[in-house]
């Protein structure tokens, strides 16, 4: 068990939040978060204060001990408030790019239906939308920050108070995301039905199909963005359920084997 794990464990045993501990030793919650994530160590004075608060020796705090096999894994990866907020913001950016990519592909149908007599404009317009979609997908892939990848591969731990705050925030916003996702899903399904019926000859192709592709694209964008953001919140809030899934455990096992090679 390393320094950060000891601080986290002792703080929880004392029933202290990061803010409460920080106030007792005259520092910031961000500093406590960094110590618990082994991203820094306290000054000697602060170390002595921690020793007194937790009623342990400084040697115990500083000396790294071998943990019982699997202890760290069972405890999980501690997620600070800053890390959680950064992850949600990053997922919003990624979801936006991916959604725009899908929308661009769908909008490629507009020049196809609008320019019956002009082959050059038809295929040029389609190519522009397809290229825009590919660029958006690439931007979405590169927008994902490496520091957040661990959140998808390890069981997570959040401060009790912050988890309540995050849950309340999500409860308020979830209604808005669902109110976007449902009509967007309906638009997508209606557009798909009309396109299938048109391909089978029930409807003739016309300029009005541009509205179908427009609705198709908007449906894609709204659904992908809303679903992506909701998934980010649920990964943090309902992590216990998420991390017990078979595919999560399998992915984690494969990752560890690769890391140990």
Residue pairs with C-beta under 8 A, 6 or more apart in sequence:
1 9
1 64
1 65
1 67
1 71
1 72
2 38
2 64
3 35
3 38
3 41
3 61
3 62
3 64
4 35
4 36
4 37
4 38
4 78
5 36
5 67
5 72
5 75
6 60
6 61
7 32
7 35
7 36
7 50
7 61
8 36
8 78
8 157
9 75
10 54
10 56
11 18
11 21
11 32
11 36
11 54
14 21
14 53
14 54
16 24
17 159
17 160
17 161
18 29
18 32
18 33
18 36
18 80
18 159
19 29
21 32
21 53
22 28
22 29
22 31
22 32
24 49
24 53
25 42
25 46
25 49
25 50
25 53
26 46
26 49
27 42
27 46
29 81
30 80
30 82
31 40
31 42
33 80
33 81
33 82
34 40
35 41
35 42
36 78
36 80
37 78
37 80
41 47
42 50
47 58
47 61
47 62
48 58
50 61
51 57
51 58
51 61
54 61
73 154
73 155
74 155
75 157
76 154
76 155
76 156
76 157
76 239
76 243
77 150
77 151
77 154
77 155
77 156
77 157
78 156
78 157
78 158
79 87
79 151
79 156
79 157
79 158
79 236
81 159
81 162
83 147
83 148
83 151
84 158
84 162
84 166
84 236
86 145
86 147
86 148
87 148
87 151
87 232
87 236
88 229
88 232
88 233
88 236
90 143
90 144
90 145
90 148
91 228
91 229
91 231
91 232
92 225
92 228
92 229
92 232
93 140
93 143
94 140
94 143
94 144
94 228
95 140
95 224
95 225
95 227
95 228
95 229
95 232
96 140
96 225
97 136
97 137
97 139
97 140
97 143
98 136
98 137
98 140
98 224
98 228
99 220
99 221
99 222
99 223
99 224
99 225
99 228
100 132
100 133
100 136
100 221
101 133
101 134
101 136
101 137
101 140
102 133
102 217
102 220
102 221
102 224
103 133
103 217
103 218
103 220
103 221
104 129
104 130
104 132
104 133
104 136
104 217
105 129
105 130
105 133
105 217
105 220
106 191
106 213
106 216
106 217
106 220
107 129
107 213
107 214
107 217
108 125
108 126
108 129
108 130
108 133
108 213
109 126
109 209
109 210
109 212
109 213
109 216
110 125
110 129
110 210
110 213
110 214
111 121
111 122
111 123
111 124
111 125
111 126
111 129
112 122
112 125
112 126
113 205
113 206
113 207
113 208
113 209
113 210
113 213
114 122
114 125
114 207
114 210
115 121
115 122
115 125
116 122
116 205
151 235
151 236
152 235
153 251
153 252
153 255
154 243
154 252
155 239
155 240
155 243
156 235
156 236
156 239
156 243
158 166
158 236
158 239
163 236
163 237
166 233
166 236
166 237
167 237
170 233
170 234
170 237
173 233
174 230
174 233
177 226
177 229
177 230
178 226
178 230
180 222
180 225
180 226
181 222
181 223
181 226
181 227
181 230
183 222
184 218
184 219
184 220
184 221
184 222
184 223
184 226
185 219
185 223
186 219
187 215
187 216
187 218
187 219
187 222
188 215
188 216
188 219
188 220
188 223
190 215
191 212
191 213
191 215
191 216
191 219
192 216
194 203
194 209
194 212
195 209
195 212
195 216
197 203
198 204
198 205
198 209
234 242
235 242
242 248
243 249
